[in-house]
Amino acid sequence: MKIITEKISKQELLKSVEDEYGDIIKAVVDIEKEIIAVGGELQADGESLLLDHGSVQTNLWGINIHLNNAPQELVEFDSMINIRPRQGNRSRYVESKEIRDKIADFVNKLIQ
């Protein structure tokens, strides 16, 4: 697993993580710190890594990055860590359009 804080190419990203899912990478975004944990078998692994590095749970959202998709379809907003009734998110999907837009903009800015 790796924490991404600067721009990285899709090819570099794929080489930097050992992932069992081919061109799909499990990731967790800290929307406050604007960092991404990538790799690992589950988003919970990335969540744990970011929490160990000072992130706050309410700012972490699990996604899948589809490296072979167009920029507008790069991010899939689906993860078990997204189920947070206290934050108004009752499903695996990131229900807030504002948060989805923030995540997508940031991921597309970082991953080229």
Buried (B, 14 or more C-beta within 10 A) or exposed (E): BBBBEEEBEBEEBBEBBEBEEEEBBBBBBBBEBBBBBBBBEBBBBBBBBBBEEEBEEEBBBBBBBBBEEEEEEBBBBBBEBBEBEEBEBEEBBBBBEEBBEBBBEBBEEBBE
